[in-house]
Amino acid sequence: MQTTVNVSGMTCGHCVMSVTEELTELDGVESVDVDLVAGGVSPVVVTASRELTPEEIAAAVEEAGYSVA
């Protein structure tokens, strides 16, 4: 299952790594693909073996220090 969310506040590769790390810790996540739009809203595609709730994804993104737009 793929879920796409828009994340705001990321500006560099380190930001991408932080968000990717937090999202991959969610149960069932197989991959995370970030299309970085520095200083803007970046689309993030999360592929998982189960359906992820918007709350789970938002909590992981916020744990990394960013927010779901």
KAFEN-V276754 format. One record per helix or strand of 2 or more residues. SS is the DSSP state (H for helix, E for strand). FROM is the first residue (numbers start at 1). TO is the last residue. If there is no record, write none. Layout:
SS|FROM|TO ; SS|FROM|TO
//
This chain:
E|2|8 ; H|13|24 ; E|29|35 ; E|41|48 ; H|54|63 ; E|67|68
//
